[in-house]
Amino acid sequence: MAGYDRHHIVERSTARPSGFFEDTINDPDNIVLIPRMQHWLINRWCARPNDEFGGLPPREFLQGKSWDEQRRVGLNALVDAGVLKP
């Protein structure tokens, strides 16, 4: 769909080093179609240092964390970007 991107709730860049399998990472329950601008905003947010994560970018902070923790942060990012309602 034009103007929309596939977004992994638990990002591939944190899930792979955490040891999760590709079939889990690419499961339809982990992928949502979101507006491209919100996708860019979330990706930028994930790459920037954040006080909520001890000054680390969320991508760095989440490496090695549980699937549930990574999913919680991913869903919160979707809410903060206005893609999901709280």
Secondary structure, DSSP 4 states (H G I P E B T S, - for coil): -TTEEEEESS-HHHHTTTT--HHHHTSGGGEEEEEHHHHHHHHHHHHS--GGGTTS-HHHHHTT--HHHHHHHHHHHHHHTTSS--
